[in-house]
């Protein structure tokens, strides 16, 4: 009985392999446009672009590579301008302090402390300048600018945090500062 199963299995496998390949006709080609793309000549005139323009226009609301939606540059003058005039687009109902606390503990607490008081293992070993938020002259604009560009030994977190997350963390830092000043 064992031999019968083995013979049957081998016969099915041989039949499957030989039935799929025939040299007399080509195999089926699924999505042939993936294998044979339509190519365009450089500077050719084609009907694919609306209004006979040379290329498609970027989607509305996009930002060109190398440009920023943030109007302030990485300079001391713009830091002071952001400190004086930049306000959060989030109102108090949009700030999620639980989410902000999680982001703060991931990105900020290692150097600034869980309470924002600056008491960390880095400050104990004099690896960073100690000091809490209560002793610093910061506003939500300066906090956001610092998260966006970095400041002194702190690097930028613009690639790690989205714009909304940066504002959430900035609001949480302001809350920590207010708690320390009580």
URVEN-V430174 format. One record per helix or strand of 3 or more residues. SS is the DSSP state (2 for helix, 1 for strand). FROM is the first residue (numbers start at 1). LEN is the number of residues. If there is no record, write none. Layout:
ss = <SS/SS>
from = <FROM/FROM>
len = <LEN/LEN>
This chain:
ss = <2/2/2/2/2/2/2/2/2/2>
from = <2/32/50/76/97/109/121/133/140/163>
len = <19/4/3/10/11/4/4/3/10/18>
